Amino acid sequence: AVATTKEANARFQAAKQKVAAAERKLSMAKVRADHARDALKALTGQ
């Protein structure tokens, strides 16, 4: 079935939002990893 332009556009927007949410999660995870690494360095005194 061929989706209307409106449907295709809505799907595209939803996909874009999912990607944006995934990118936010990824950057948050990276920040946490950086903090954990810094804390580890402080603990081990290196």
Stockholm file with secondary structure:
# STOCKHOLM 1.0

chainA/1-46         AVATTKEANARFQAAKQKVAAAERKLSMAKVRADHARDALKALTGQ
#=GR chainA/1-46 SS CCCCHHHHHHHHHHHHHHHHHHHHHHHHHHHHHHHHHHHHHHHHTC
#=GC SS_cons        CCCCHHHHHHHHHHHHHHHHHHHHHHHHHHHHHHHHHHHHHHHHTC
//
